[in-house]
Every structure is written in C-alpha cells, then in structure tokens.
Amino acid sequence: MQFTDFPERNHVLGAAKEDEAHVGALPVHLGVERFEDGREVPTITSKWVPTEADIQALMNGGGIWLTMFGVSHPPVRVSTQYPFNFG
C-alpha cells in the first residue's frame, strides 16, 4: 500500500527527526467524528492506495493487516468508503 495526497488534506504529519531518512511525510485530514449521542472525537484520516501486487494478493484471498506501533491499540477504522461528510 502507498499513501497518497487527497483534496481534503489539511495537514501533513512529518517524521521524527531520527526517522526522516526512512519515513515520508504523510498527508492527512484532521477532523472530528460527531456521533448521534453528541460525542465528538478527533480524527486523523489518511488515504492509501493498493499496489498491483496488493490487489493480486487480495484477489487471491489475502487480507489487509494493520500494525500499530507502541503498547496500545487505539480505535481505528479501515474502509474503502469515502469518509468525509461535510454536509
């Protein structure tokens, strides 16, 4: 998978100084998810595009793996659906 820029981007997450040689700047949208019960939760959304090899792996029964770095796993969403509802 490769991250890609997108029109809704309103921020870029840079790499830590010690990782700049190995990690690219990630285009993201900083937003807020509003739930029906009134809760508002900050969100960071990035867009990832599968490579041809990824598409072939998925078509052959492969999966999408999500790895979080650290000692905790925050709530995440992985989707193919457009995530922005600005209406």
N, C-alpha and C positions, 0 to 999 in steps of 0.2 A: 504494500500500500504506500502511496505517496501523498503527502499533504499538498494542498493546492490553495491558492488565493481564491476569494469569492467576493461578490459585490457587497455583501452585508458586513464584511470585515470592518471593525472599528478599533482594532488594536493588534499589535504584534508582540508575541512573547519571545523575548530573546533568551539565548542560552546563558547559563552561568559562565563567568569568565574562564574557569578551568575547562569548560566543555565546548567553547566556541569553535574550536578546530574540528569537532566531530558532530556538532548538533546545529541544525539550521534554525533560523528564526521562524516561528510558527504563526501564520495569520489566524486570528481568532475574532469572534464576536463576543463582547462582554455584554451580557443581558440579564434579564430577570424572568424567571418562570413564575407565573401567577396561577395559583391553584384555586379551585372552586370554593374552598373553605377560607379563603382570604390570605393564606400564606404566600409569601414572596421569597423565592430562593435565588441567590445569584447564580448565574450560569456562565460557562466559558465553552463556546462551540467552535470546533474546527472542522474543516472538510477534508476528507480523504478519498482518493480515487484508486480503485484497484488496478494493478498492472495486468497485462495479458496473462502472465503466469498466475496471478491471484485468481483471475476469472476461470482459468482452466482448473485450478485446484478446487474452487467452489463447485464447478460443474461436475467434478469427479468425487463429490462427497466431502470435500474438505470443509473446514469451519473457519470462523474468524475468532482469533484469540486476542484477549485484552489483558495486558500486563500493566499493573500499577507499581511504581517504584516507591519503596518505603515500607512502613509496618502496618499500614491501614489500607482499606479499600473503600474510598468514598462512593456515594451513589453515582452511577454513570448511566448514560443512555447510548446505545449503538443503534443506528437506524438508517434506512435508505430514504425515509420520508423527509420532505422539506421541513426544517424545524422552526421557521420564522413565521409567526402570525402577528403582523403588526397592526391588524385591523382593529 
